[in-house]
Amino acid sequence: MGSQILAVADIFTALNEERTYRPALERNKIFNIMYKMARERAINGDLVRLLEKNYELVNETRKISQRESAKEYAVMNPFFTG
């Protein structure tokens, strides 16, 4: 179960973040992709449903964690430009 949770979380984060090659995807596009993956049995559909149900909380927690990590990294690496 742990690896299934990490897989869903990793995919969610990858789709929800801005990347150098594309902007962050909107919520409906994220879940269209993730439910397709669940139908293909690539990821756990129950976890995708749970994530969608708790989207606001999970997404806000993700944003806070990433901001805190960036601050910690900047302290460790003074050349970090964010």
Secondary structure, DSSP 4 states (H G I P E B T S, - for coil): -HHHHHHHHHHHHHHHS-BTTBPPPPHHHHHHHHHHHHHTTSS-HHHHHHHHHTHHHHHHHHHHHHHHHHHHHHHH-TT---
